[in-house]
């Protein structure tokens, strides 16, 4: 079994392969560092949309160029984990990544019924592994 995220020494975080890193994260919640990164990403996207217009979305180059996002990413993720991969795996209940008309991957915040449906699916997906772990006498600690 992999050590919990908080048990990984800071000096070796950048040496952790992406798959091991994701296995160490809590199911159903974000770590404190991830929460800070999520806040930075959401804030950046909201500001981008307010400035550029409702139907214009930032790509990951724009996102990665933001100082706060970059600082939070450096604290939350090893170098082996691209920001886009983390967003797609850990923020799929708040955001969606899609290709714009130019074929560039852009990030959009979910809203209204779309947000509610994504969060419902995430809760269901999270509950399934927790039930299975409980059936086998194991459970993963979930921070709430």
ZAZATI-923414 format. One line per 3 residues: number of its first residue (from 0); their letters; for each residue x, z, y of N, C-alpha, C. Coordinates in steps of 0.1 Angstrom, whole numbers, plus 5000, padded with zeros to 4 digits. Each point is the difference from the previous one (the first is absolute). Layout:
<nodes>
NUM = a = X:Z:Y:X:Z:Y:X:Z:Y | ... .
</nodes>
This chain:
<nodes>
0 = xxx = 5008:5000:4988:4992:5000:5012:5009:5000:5012 | 4995:4993:5011:5008:4999:5012:4997:5013:5008 | 5010:5004:5008:4999:5012:5009:4990:4997:5011 .
3 = xxx = 4992:5011:5005:4991:4998:5011:5008:4995:5012 | 4994:4993:5009:5006:4994:5012:5008:5011:5008 | 4995:5012:5002:5007:5010:5007:5012:5005:4993 .
6 = xxx = 5001:4998:4987:5012:5004:4993:5012:4990:5000 | 4997:4988:5006:5011:4991:5001:5009:5004:5011 | 5013:5001:4998:5009:5003:5011:5000:4989:5011 .
9 = xxx = 5000:5004:5012:5000:4991:5011:5011:4990:4999 | 5012:5004:4996:5012:4992:5000:4998:4989:4990 | 4991:5001:4990:4999:4990:4989:4987:4992:5002 .
12 = xxx = 4992:5003:5010:4987:4993:5001:5002:4985:5000 | 5010:4996:5008:5002:4985:5001:5005:4994:4987 | 5005:5008:4990:5004:4995:4988:4989:4999:4989 .
15 = xxx = 4988:5005:5004:4989:5000:4990:4994:4986:4999 | 4999:4994:4988:4993:4988:4999:4985:5001:5004 | 4994:4989:5005:4987:5000:5005:4990:5005:4989 .
18 = xxx = 5001:4996:4988:4990:5004:4990:5001:5015:4997 | 5012:5006:5000:5001:5014:4998:4995:5008:5012 | 5002:4995:5012:4995:5006:5012:4985:5001:5000 .
21 = xxx = 4993:4989:4996:4986:5000:5000:4994:5009:4989 | 5007:5001:4989:4996:5009:4989:5001:5015:5005 | 5009:5003:5009:5002:5014:5005:4989:5004:5010 .
24 = xxx = 4993:4991:5006:4990:5003:5010:4988:5007:4995 | 4994:5008:5008:4987:5007:4995:4989:4989:4999 | 4991:5003:4990:4989:4991:4998:4988:5006:5009 .
27 = xxx = 4994:4991:5007:4989:5004:5008:5003:5005:5014 | 5012:5001:5004:5004:5004:5013:5014:4995:5004 | 5003:5001:5013:5013:4996:5005:5009:5012:5002 .
30 = xxx = 5013:4998:4999:5009:5010:5004:4999:5002:5015 | 5006:5010:5005:5000:5002:5015:5007:4989:5007 | 5012:4995:4994:5007:4989:5006:4992:4987:4999 .
33 = xxx = 4992:4998:4989:4992:4988:4999:4988:5001:5010 | 4995:5012:5002:4989:5002:5010:5005:4996:5014 | 5012:5004:5003:5006:4997:5013:5002:4985:5001 .
36 = xxx = 5004:4993:4990:5002:4986:5000:4987:4993:5001 | 4990:5005:4993:4986:4994:5001:4995:5001:5014 | 5002:5012:5006:4995:5001:5014:5007:4991:5010 .
39 = xxx = 5013:4997:4997:5008:4991:5009:4995:4986:4998 | 4998:4996:4987:4995:4986:4997:4986:4998:5006 | 4991:5010:4998:4986:4998:5005:5000:5000:5016 .
42 = xxx = 5008:5008:5006:5001:5000:5014:5006:4987:5006 | 5010:4995:4993:5006:4987:5004:4989:4989:4999 | 4993:4999:4989:4990:4989:4998:4989:5002:5010 .
45 = xxx = 4995:5012:5003:4990:5002:5010:5004:4995:5013 | 5012:5004:5004:5006:4996:5013:5002:4985:5001 | 5004:4994:4989:5002:4985:4999:4987:4993:5003 .
48 = xxx = 4990:5004:4993:4987:4994:5001:4994:5002:5014 | 5002:5012:5006:4995:5003:5013:5007:4991:5010 | 5012:4997:4998:5008:4992:5009:4998:4985:4998 .
51 = xxx = 5000:4995:4987:5000:4986:4997:4986:4994:4997 | 4990:5009:4997:4987:4995:4997:4995:5003:4986 | 4987:5001:4998:4994:5005:4988:5004:4991:4988 .
54 = xxx = 5002:4988:5001:5002:4991:4989:5015:4996:4998 | 5009:5008:5006:5014:4998:4999:5006:5012:4993 | 5008:4998:4990:5005:5011:4992:5015:4999:4999 .
57 = xxx = 5007:5011:5000:5015:5000:4999:5005:4996:4986 | 5012:4994:5000:5006:4998:4987:5010:5011:4998 | 5007:5000:4989:5009:5011:4996:5013:4999:5008 .
60 = xxx = 5003:4989:5006:5012:5000:5009:4997:5007:5013 | 4987:4998:5005:4996:5008:5012:5000:5015:4997 | 4994:5003:4988:4998:5014:4996:5014:5007:4999 .
63 = xxx = 5009:4993:4993:5013:5006:4997:5009:5001:5013 | 4997:4992:5010:5007:5000:5013:4996:5012:5009 | 4989:5007:4997:4996:5011:5007:5009:5012:4997 .
66 = xxx = 5005:5007:5011:5009:5011:4998:4994:5012:4992 | 4988:5003:5003:4994:5012:4993:4997:4996:4986 | 4995:4988:4997:4998:4996:4986:5013:5000:4992 .
69 = xxx = 5011:4995:5007:5013:4999:4993:5005:5014:4997 | 4999:5009:5010:5005:5014:4998:4992:5007:4989 | 4987:4998:5000:4992:5007:4989:5003:4993:4986 .
72 = xxx = 5002:4987:5000:5003:4994:4988:5013:5005:4994 | 5010:5001:5009:5013:5006:4995:4999:5014:4995 | 4991:5008:5005:4998:5013:4995:4992:5001:4987 .
75 = xxx = 4991:4990:4998:4990:5001:4989:5004:4991:4988 | 5007:4989:5002:5003:4991:4989:5014:4997:4998 | 5004:4999:4987:5014:4995:4997:5001:4986:5005 .
78 = xxx = 5012:4995:5001:5003:4986:5004:4994:4990:4990 | 4999:5005:4987:4995:4991:4990:4985:4997:5001 | 4993:5006:5009:4986:4998:5001:4997:4993:5014 .
81 = xxx = 4996:4987:4999:4996:4993:5012:4987:5006:5006 | 4999:5000:5013:4988:5006:5007:4988:4993:4995 | 5000:4987:4998:4988:4993:4995:4996:5005:4986 .
84 = xxx = 5009:5002:4991:4997:5005:4987:4993:5014:5001 | 5006:5009:5008:4994:5013:5002:4986:4999:5006 | 4998:4992:5010:4987:4998:5006:4990:4995:4990 .
87 = xxx = 5004:4990:4992:4990:4995:4990:4997:5010:4989 | 5010:5008:4996:4997:5010:4989:4994:5013:5005 | 5004:5005:5012:4996:5013:5004:4990:5000:5011 .
90 = xxx = 4998:4990:5007:4990:4999:5011:4989:4990:4997 | 4998:4997:4988:4990:4990:4996:4986:5004:5003 | 4998:5013:5003:4986:5005:5003:4998:5001:5015 .
93 = xxx = 5010:4996:5008:4999:4999:5015:5003:4987:5005 | 5007:4991:4993:5005:4988:5005:4998:4989:4990 | 5002:4987:5005:5001:4989:4991:5011:4991:5005 .
96 = xxx = 5007:4994:4991:5010:4990:5004:4995:4986:4995 | 5000:4991:5009:4996:4986:4997:5008:4990:5008 | 4999:4988:4996:5007:4989:5007:4992:4994:5011 .
99 = xxx = 5006:4999:5012:4993:4994:5011:5000:4985:4999 | 4995:4993:5010:4999:4986:5000:5013:4993:4998 | 5011:5007:5005:5014:4994:4999:5006:5004:4986 .
102 = xxx = 4993:5007:4992:5006:5004:4987:5008:5012:5000 | 5000:5008:5011:5008:5012:5002:4992:5012:4996 | 5006:5009:4992:4993:5012:4996:4999:5009:5012 .
105 = xxx = 4987:5004:5003:4997:5009:5011:4992:5012:4995 | 5000:5010:5008:4994:5013:4996:4987:5002:5009 | 4989:5003:4994:4988:5003:5007:4994:5014:4995 .
108 = xxx = 4995:5008:5009:4994:5012:4997:4986:4997:4995 | 4996:5007:4990:4986:4999:4995:4991:5008:5009 | 4987:4995:5001:4990:5007:5008:4987:5000:4993 .
111 = xxx = 4991:5009:5004:4986:5000:4996:4998:5000:4985 | 4991:4992:4995:4997:5000:4986:5012:4996:4991 | 5008:4991:5006:5012:4996:4992:5010:5012:4998 .
114 = xxx = 5001:5008:5010:5008:5012:4999:4994:5010:4990 | 4987:5002:5001:4993:5009:4991:5002:4996:4986 | 4998:4987:4997:5001:4995:4987:5015:5001:4994 .
117 = xxx = 5010:4997:5008:5014:5002:4996:5003:5014:4997 | 4995:5010:5008:5002:5014:4998:4993:5005:4987 | 4988:4994:4998:4993:5004:4987:5007:4995:4988 .
120 = xxx = 5005:4988:5001:5008:4994:4988:5013:5009:4998 | 5006:5004:5011:5013:5008:4999:4996:5013:4993 | 4989:5007:5004:4997:5013:4994:4997:4998:4985 .
123 = xxx = 4993:4989:4997:4997:4998:4985:5013:4997:4993 | 5009:4992:5005:5013:4997:4994:5008:5013:4998 | 5000:5009:5010:5008:5012:5000:4994:5010:4990 .
126 = xxx = 4986:5000:4999:4994:5010:4991:5003:4996:4985 | 5001:4987:4997:5002:4996:4986:5013:5006:4994 | 5012:4998:5007:5012:5005:4995:5000:5015:4999 .
129 = xxx = 4993:5007:5010:5000:5014:5000:4992:5005:4987 | 4989:4994:4997:4992:5003:4989:5008:4998:4987 | 5007:4989:4999:5008:4997:4988:5011:5011:4999 .
132 = xxx = 5007:5003:5011:5010:5010:4999:4995:5014:4995 | 4988:5003:5005:4993:5013:4996:4997:5000:4985 | 4996:4988:4995:4996:4999:4986:5012:5002:4991 .
135 = xxx = 5012:4997:5005:5012:5001:4992:5008:5013:5003 | 4993:5010:5007:5007:5012:5003:5010:5000:5011 | 5001:4989:5007:5009:4998:5011:4992:4998:5013 .
138 = xxx = 5005:5003:5011:4994:4997:5012:5011:4998:5011 | 4997:4991:5009:5009:4997:5011:4995:5008:5012 | 5009:5007:5007:4996:5008:5012:4996:4990:5011 .
141 = xxx = 4989:5003:5006:4995:4991:5011:4999:5009:5012 | 5007:4996:5010:4999:5007:5013:4988:4995:5008 | 4993:5009:5005:4988:4996:5008:5000:5003:5013 .
</nodes>
